[in-house]
């Protein structure tokens, strides 16, 4: 059963939806994990931690419940525009599937329409739908590209993602300033001149 929680902060209403059975199941496992770590899950500061983590994990992975292609199809319009459309600096928050630690940064997405455009807000929604899952950055990049390419059927798609990974910064090699960049292209963006134009535009500060 889904349960809605409402949080009013200075006129902003945030609605979080949780499956109560899933919360209970995940919370019980985190209580065991806390014990295995040497903690006392019954002490005051940790009493509600398993439930909080369970809800956080549901929210951080809610992309599994979203259909990115349907997000695009909900706002597709016929338009005779054949120049590059870019949505850049899209915030990315995801979870590394290897260590369950966050990685975060920016995505830059472009496509060249072929008789059809999509509502601009749908591009960030597609990025969010794929990033709110357990991911690796390489797959995230190609999933966004392929979804836009297969749904809109444009003349080309370009995706560049730049992220910092806490699995590198907090553990392992512990390089705090490292940034990982991935890219994926189709169609016209496979041409050197078009790709260079895209890279130039996402690198410039026009705003």
N, C-alpha and C positions, 0 to 999 in steps of 0.2 A: 504494500500500500504506500502510495506517495504521500508525503507530508510537506506542506508549504510553511516556511518561516519568513516572517516579515520583519524588516529592520529599518526603522525610520531614522534618518540622520539628516538634520537640517533640511527637511522637505524632500529628501531623496528616498524613495522607497525601493529597497532591494529585496527581491524575492528569491529565496533559495528553495529548491525542491529536492527532497530526499526520499528514498525508499527506506522505510523504517526497518524492514527485515534485513536489508543489506547493511544498514548502519549497525544494527545489533550484531550481525555476523562478523563484520570487519572489526568492530570495537572489541569483541571477545578475543579475537586473535591478537590485537595490539596490547591487550591487557597481559596476555601470555608473553608477548615480546618484551614488555617492560620488566616483567619478572625475570625473564632470561637474561636481561641486561644487568641485573643486580639491583633494580629499583623496587620500590614498594608501591604498587599501583593503588593502594588504599590510603596513602598519605594525602593530605588535603590538596596539595598542588597538582596531584595527578588523578584525582578522583574522576574528573570529567574528560581527561585527556584522550582516552581511547575513543570516546564518542566524538570528540572534536576532530580527531584525526580521521575517523571514518567518514565524517561529513566532508572534510577537506578533500579526501581522496575521491569521493564521489564527484565533487565539484571540479576537481582538477582533471578528471577523466570523462567529463560529460559529453565530450565529442563523440563517444561511441553511440550516443543516442541521436546524433545529427546526421543527416544525409546531405553532404556538400553539393552534390549534383542538383538536388531538389532546391537547395538554397539559390543556386544560379537560375534554375528554370522559373522560379517564382517572380523574376524581374528581368526577363529578356524582352528586348524591343527591336523591331526592324528599324534599321537606320543606315543610310548610305554614307558611312564615314569609314575611311580606310587608312587613317593615320594611327600612330601609336597612342594607346591609352595606358597611363601609368598610375598606379596607386603605390606610393612609397612610404617608408617609415611606418609600416604596420607593426604594432607591438606583437611580439611572440612570447608566449609563456607555455612551456611544455615540460614533460617529465622524461628524463633519460630512462629507457627501459632496462638498462644494464645495472643501474644502482638506485633507481627510484629517487634521483636527485634532480632538481630543476635545471633546465637551461632556458635562456631568455635572450631576447634581442630584437632585431628588426627584420621584416620581410619587405622586399620590393617586388611588385608584380606588374607585368605589362602584357598587353595583347594587342594585336592588330585586327580589328573587326573585319568580318567578311559578310556584311549584310545584316549583322545582328550585334547589338551592344547589350550590356547588362548594367543594372543599377549599381552605382559605384560602391555603395555600402555592402554589397554582396561579396565583393572580393575579400575585405577583411573578415567577413563572416566565414568564408570558406577556409581562410588561413586558420581561424580560431577552431573550426570544426575538426580540422586535422591535427592541430597542435595540442588540443585538449584530450590527448590520448597518450599512452606510453609510446615513445617515439625514439628514433635516431634522426639526427638532423638531415642526413642524406635522403632518407626515405620521405621525410616530411616535405622536402623540396620537390621531389619528383611526383608525389601524390597531388600537391597543389597544381603543378604544371599539367599533369595528365587529366585532372578533373576539369580544368578550364578548357583544355584542348578538346577533350571528348564531348563536352557539353555545349560549348559555344561554337565549336568548329571554326575558329578564327584562322587567319593567315599565319599566325605565329603566336607563341606564348614565351615569356621570359620570367624566370623566378630567381631571385638572389636572396639568400638568408644569411644574416650575420648574427652569431649568438655567442654568449659566454656560457660555459658549462661548469656547474658547481662540482661535478664529479672530477674535473681537472683542477679546480681552484681550491676545494676544501679537502681533497684527499689525493692519493696517487702522486702525480708530479707536482701538484700545488703551484701552478703558474697562474697567479692572480690576474694578470693582464692579457692573457691569451684570448683571442677571438677566432672562432671558426667560421669560415665563409664557404657556402655551397651554392651551386648554380645549376639551372636546368633550362634548356631551350628547345623550342620546336619551330618548324617552318621558317619564316623569314628571319627569325633571330639566329638561325644557324649561319646566316651570311655575316661576314665580318663587319661590313659597314653598318648594318642594322644593329648588331650587337654592341658595337662601339657607341652608337648614338644612345642606346638604352643605358649603358654604363655611365656615359657622360651626364645624362639627365638625372640619374639617381644619385650621382656624386655631387651635383651642383646644389647650391642653396638658393632656390628661387623664391622661397617663402620666408 
